[in-house]
Amino acid sequence: MVMEIQPQGHMRLPQMRTNWPELITHRTRIVAIHKAGKGIREISHLLGISRDTVRLWVRRHQEDGHMLTRPQTGGTRVTTLEEDQQIRRKAERAPLSTAVYIRRVTGVHCHPITTRRQIWETGRQCFIPAC
């Protein structure tokens, strides 16, 4: 099997951690070229991507056997479950309150966005005042 690929200019992939079909296809192409006997540097030059990216997806395919992005852990929680319940109860009792007001009344020390997120998770919207 002979693969004819023309060198491309440097290509920047989307900066999102997703499993878009286009990204999976691109990653699969990297591995296919590597399996055809091409080296990391040559693949990097042919596809116009960094050697680190080529190395990552070849290694990831060898370790995991697939091209999917691994799930991310996310950050640690700032609020406790009890504080989350306080925020949600206050938002239910006063639906037109702002996140800053709810945070102040409940005494929970967190960012207003954290408060809004707690309210959104209940299926409600948080009142955001017009400045």
GROMACS elastic network, one bead per residue, 0.5 to 0.9 nm:
[ bonds ]
;  ai    aj funct       b0    kb
    1    36     6  0.77918   500
    2    36     6  0.79948   500
    3    33     6  0.77033   500
    3    36     6  0.77294   500
    5     8     6  0.88415   500
    5    46     6  0.67334   500
    5    47     6  0.83812   500
    6    46     6  0.62003   500
    6    47     6  0.81402   500
    7    43     6  0.89587   500
    7    45     6  0.61978   500
    7    47     6  0.60608   500
    7    48     6  0.69245   500
    8    11     6  0.77681   500
    8    45     6  0.73980   500
    8    46     6  0.58523   500
    8    47     6  0.54289   500
    8    48     6  0.51700   500
    8    49     6  0.88592   500
    9    45     6  0.83852   500
    9    46     6  0.84599   500
    9    47     6  0.75001   500
    9    48     6  0.50678   500
    9    49     6  0.83837   500
   10    45     6  0.84558   500
   10    47     6  0.74785   500
   10    49     6  0.57185   500
   10    50     6  0.83076   500
   11    47     6  0.77047   500
   11    48     6  0.55976   500
   11    49     6  0.60671   500
   12    15     6  0.84184   500
   12    48     6  0.87049   500
   12    49     6  0.75702   500
   13    16     6  0.85891   500
   13    23     6  0.79550   500
   13    49     6  0.89907   500
   14    17     6  0.84137   500
   14    23     6  0.87071   500
   16    19     6  0.89928   500
   17    69     6  0.67743   500
   17    70     6  0.88157   500
   17    72     6  0.89641   500
   18    23     6  0.81701   500
   18    68     6  0.82589   500
   18    69     6  0.64876   500
   19    22     6  0.82219   500
   19    23     6  0.64610   500
   19    24     6  0.64288   500
   19    67     6  0.84904   500
   19    68     6  0.59750   500
   19    69     6  0.61264   500
   20    23     6  0.53043   500
   20    24     6  0.63843   500
   20    25     6  0.86770   500
   21    24     6  0.50585   500
   21    25     6  0.60436   500
   21    26     6  0.85307   500
   22    25     6  0.51148   500
   22    26     6  0.61664   500
   22    27     6  0.86505   500
   23    27     6  0.60951   500
   23    28     6  0.84614   500
   23    67     6  0.87841   500
   23    68     6  0.89962   500
   24    27     6  0.50782   500
   24    28     6  0.60075   500
   24    29     6  0.84896   500
   24    67     6  0.59732   500
   24    68     6  0.68962   500
   24    69     6  0.89694   500
   25    28     6  0.50490   500
   25    29     6  0.61224   500
   25    30     6  0.87686   500
   25    67     6  0.87228   500
   26    29     6  0.50801   500
   26    30     6  0.64906   500
   26    31     6  0.89863   500
   27    30     6  0.51461   500
   27    31     6  0.65606   500
   27    32     6  0.87277   500
   27    54     6  0.83671   500
   27    57     6  0.64105   500
   27    58     6  0.85190   500
   27    67     6  0.63366   500
   27    68     6  0.89558   500
   28    31     6  0.51853   500
   28    32     6  0.60706   500
   28    33     6  0.86264   500
   28    57     6  0.84339   500
   28    61     6  0.88435   500
   28    66     6  0.86744   500
   28    67     6  0.67702   500
   29    32     6  0.50050   500
   29    33     6  0.61450   500
   29    34     6  0.85119   500
   30    33     6  0.53840   500
   30    34     6  0.62772   500
   30    35     6  0.87505   500
   30    43     6  0.69990   500
   30    44     6  0.87818   500
   30    47     6  0.81754   500
   30    54     6  0.65186   500
   30    57     6  0.72658   500
   30    58     6  0.72303   500
   31    35     6  0.60983   500
   31    36     6  0.85629   500
   31    54     6  0.82158   500
   31    57     6  0.70366   500
   31    58     6  0.55898   500
   31    61     6  0.73978   500
   32    35     6  0.50694   500
   32    36     6  0.62173   500
   32    37     6  0.89599   500
   33    37     6  0.68171   500
   33    38     6  0.60114   500
   33    39     6  0.85263   500
   33    43     6  0.69741   500
   34    37     6  0.53782   500
   34    39     6  0.63393   500
   34    40     6  0.73419   500
   34    43     6  0.72826   500
   34    54     6  0.89672   500
   34    58     6  0.74339   500
   35    38     6  0.72131   500
   38    41     6  0.83612   500
   38    42     6  0.62600   500
   38    43     6  0.64421   500
   39    42     6  0.52815   500
   39    43     6  0.61765   500
   39    44     6  0.85449   500
   40    43     6  0.52400   500
   40    44     6  0.60970   500
   40    45     6  0.86749   500
   40    51     6  0.61396   500
   40    52     6  0.87148   500
   40    54     6  0.62526   500
   40    55     6  0.65712   500
   40    58     6  0.88460   500
   41    44     6  0.50388   500
   41    45     6  0.62480   500
   41    46     6  0.86505   500
   41    50     6  0.85567   500
   41    51     6  0.60590   500
   41    54     6  0.84398   500
   42    45     6  0.50969   500
   42    46     6  0.60661   500
   42    47     6  0.86004   500
   42    51     6  0.88968   500
   43    46     6  0.50189   500
   43    47     6  0.60187   500
   43    48     6  0.80614   500
   43    49     6  0.81477   500
   43    51     6  0.79098   500
   43    54     6  0.71487   500
   44    47     6  0.55207   500
   44    48     6  0.56221   500
   44    49     6  0.50674   500
   44    50     6  0.55900   500
   44    51     6  0.52871   500
   44    52     6  0.86822   500
   44    53     6  0.81841   500
   44    54     6  0.64340   500
   45    48     6  0.51745   500
   45    49     6  0.69248   500
   45    50     6  0.81114   500
   45    51     6  0.84458   500
   46    49     6  0.81361   500
   47    50     6  0.88309   500
   49    52     6  0.84477   500
   49    53     6  0.67848   500
   49    54     6  0.73690   500
   50    53     6  0.53296   500
   50    54     6  0.66056   500
   50    55     6  0.87443   500
   51    54     6  0.50717   500
   51    55     6  0.60220   500
   51    56     6  0.84671   500
   52    55     6  0.50267   500
   52    56     6  0.59971   500
   52    57     6  0.87712   500
   53    56     6  0.50380   500
   53    57     6  0.63984   500
   53    58     6  0.86439   500
   54    57     6  0.55008   500
   54    58     6  0.61911   500
   54    59     6  0.85247   500
   55    58     6  0.52899   500
   55    59     6  0.60077   500
   55    60     6  0.83766   500
   56    59     6  0.52849   500
   56    60     6  0.59097   500
   56    61     6  0.85321   500
   57    61     6  0.59327   500
   57    62     6  0.84402   500
   57    67     6  0.72288   500
   58    61     6  0.52541   500
   58    62     6  0.63135   500
   58    63     6  0.87677   500
   59    62     6  0.50605   500
   59    63     6  0.61471   500
   59    64     6  0.84964   500
   60    63     6  0.50991   500
   60    64     6  0.57525   500
   60    65     6  0.72066   500
   60    66     6  0.73981   500
   60    67     6  0.72425   500
   61    64     6  0.53851   500
   61    66     6  0.52846   500
   61    67     6  0.62040   500
   62    65     6  0.56403   500
   62    66     6  0.82281   500
   63    66     6  0.84551   500
   64    67     6  0.80128   500
   66    69     6  0.89749   500
   67    70     6  0.89963   500
   68    71     6  0.89891   500
   69    72     6  0.87257   500
   73    76     6  0.87150   500
   75    78     6  0.88345   500
   77    80     6  0.73281   500
   78   109     6  0.85190   500
   78   110     6  0.67807   500
   78   114     6  0.81997   500
   79    82     6  0.80289   500
   79    83     6  0.58803   500
   79    84     6  0.64521   500
   79   108     6  0.77115   500
   79   109     6  0.79674   500
   79   110     6  0.71334   500
   79   114     6  0.84032   500
   80    83     6  0.51666   500
   80    84     6  0.62384   500
   80    85     6  0.87152   500
   81    85     6  0.62605   500
   81    86     6  0.87100   500
   82    85     6  0.51364   500
   82    86     6  0.63259   500
   82    87     6  0.88017   500
   83    87     6  0.62716   500
   83    88     6  0.86506   500
   83   106     6  0.80560   500
   83   107     6  0.88206   500
   83   108     6  0.64285   500
   84    87     6  0.52077   500
   84    88     6  0.62433   500
   84    89     6  0.86570   500
   84   108     6  0.88291   500
   84   115     6  0.82171   500
   84   118     6  0.65573   500
   85    88     6  0.50647   500
   85    89     6  0.60150   500
   85    90     6  0.85153   500
   85   118     6  0.87201   500
   86    89     6  0.52253   500
   86    90     6  0.61655   500
   86    91     6  0.85621   500
   86   106     6  0.65193   500
   86   108     6  0.84589   500
   87    90     6  0.52962   500
   87    91     6  0.61629   500
   87    92     6  0.87119   500
   87    99     6  0.89529   500
   87   102     6  0.66106   500
   87   103     6  0.71665   500
   87   106     6  0.67335   500
   87   108     6  0.80400   500
   87   115     6  0.68259   500
   87   118     6  0.70462   500
   87   119     6  0.73513   500
   88    91     6  0.50700   500
   88    92     6  0.62175   500
   88    93     6  0.87356   500
   88   115     6  0.87045   500
   88   118     6  0.66225   500
   88   119     6  0.59066   500
   88   122     6  0.73065   500
   89    92     6  0.51407   500
   89    93     6  0.62970   500
   89    94     6  0.86639   500
   90    93     6  0.51442   500
   90    94     6  0.60571   500
   90    95     6  0.80862   500
   90    97     6  0.87066   500
   90   102     6  0.65706   500
   90   105     6  0.84376   500
   90   106     6  0.76281   500
   91    94     6  0.52060   500
   91    95     6  0.52435   500
   91    96     6  0.79552   500
   91    97     6  0.69753   500
   91    98     6  0.87473   500
   91    99     6  0.85805   500
   91   102     6  0.70329   500
   91   119     6  0.66876   500
   91   124     6  0.84102   500
   91   126     6  0.78948   500
   92    95     6  0.55854   500
   92   119     6  0.86950   500
   92   124     6  0.84270   500
   94    97     6  0.56644   500
   94   102     6  0.87259   500
   95    98     6  0.85164   500
   95   124     6  0.82365   500
   95   125     6  0.81010   500
   95   126     6  0.73097   500
   95   127     6  0.74104   500
   96   125     6  0.89857   500
   96   126     6  0.72147   500
   96   127     6  0.53533   500
   96   128     6  0.86757   500
   97   100     6  0.83089   500
   97   101     6  0.63352   500
   97   102     6  0.65945   500
   97   126     6  0.72192   500
   97   127     6  0.58061   500
   97   128     6  0.82716   500
   98   101     6  0.51882   500
   98   102     6  0.62636   500
   98   103     6  0.85812   500
   98   112     6  0.88132   500
   98   116     6  0.85703   500
   98   126     6  0.63590   500
   98   127     6  0.50326   500
   98   128     6  0.58594   500
   98   129     6  0.71812   500
   99   102     6  0.51152   500
   99   103     6  0.60435   500
   99   104     6  0.85324   500
   99   111     6  0.89359   500
   99   112     6  0.54087   500
   99   113     6  0.75899   500
   99   114     6  0.86775   500
   99   115     6  0.56785   500
   99   116     6  0.58076   500
   99   119     6  0.85865   500
   99   126     6  0.66664   500
   99   127     6  0.73054   500
   99   128     6  0.76488   500
  100   103     6  0.51237   500
  100   104     6  0.61343   500
  100   105     6  0.86601   500
  100   111     6  0.83811   500
  100   112     6  0.56376   500
  100   115     6  0.79121   500
  101   104     6  0.50701   500
  101   105     6  0.61023   500
  101   106     6  0.85389   500
  102   105     6  0.52033   500
  102   106     6  0.60395   500
  102   107     6  0.83193   500
  102   108     6  0.85992   500
  102   112     6  0.88632   500
  102   115     6  0.77063   500
  103   106     6  0.53838   500
  103   107     6  0.59151   500
  103   108     6  0.54688   500
  103   109     6  0.71097   500
  103   110     6  0.74198   500
  103   111     6  0.83409   500
  103   112     6  0.71018   500
  103   115     6  0.67575   500
  104   107     6  0.52130   500
  104   108     6  0.69610   500
  104   109     6  0.82543   500
  105   108     6  0.80735   500
  106   109     6  0.89195   500
  108   115     6  0.88996   500
  110   113     6  0.82334   500
  110   114     6  0.63720   500
  110   115     6  0.72111   500
  111   114     6  0.53144   500
  111   115     6  0.67223   500
  111   116     6  0.89237   500
  112   116     6  0.61746   500
  112   117     6  0.85718   500
  113   117     6  0.60597   500
  113   118     6  0.86256   500
  114   117     6  0.50717   500
  114   118     6  0.63660   500
  114   119     6  0.88090   500
  115   118     6  0.52159   500
  115   119     6  0.64648   500
  115   120     6  0.87771   500
  115   126     6  0.88482   500
  116   119     6  0.50748   500
  116   120     6  0.61105   500
  116   121     6  0.86047   500
  116   125     6  0.78943   500
  116   126     6  0.59958   500
  116   127     6  0.89414   500
  117   120     6  0.50122   500
  117   121     6  0.61298   500
  117   122     6  0.88823   500
  117   126     6  0.88013   500
  118   121     6  0.52336   500
  118   122     6  0.68758   500
  119   122     6  0.54570   500
  119   123     6  0.70440   500
  119   124     6  0.58045   500
  119   125     6  0.64847   500
  119   126     6  0.63648   500
  120   123     6  0.51737   500
  120   124     6  0.51791   500
  120   125     6  0.56491   500
  120   126     6  0.71071   500
  121   124     6  0.72913   500
  122   125     6  0.86169   500
  125   128     6  0.89957   500
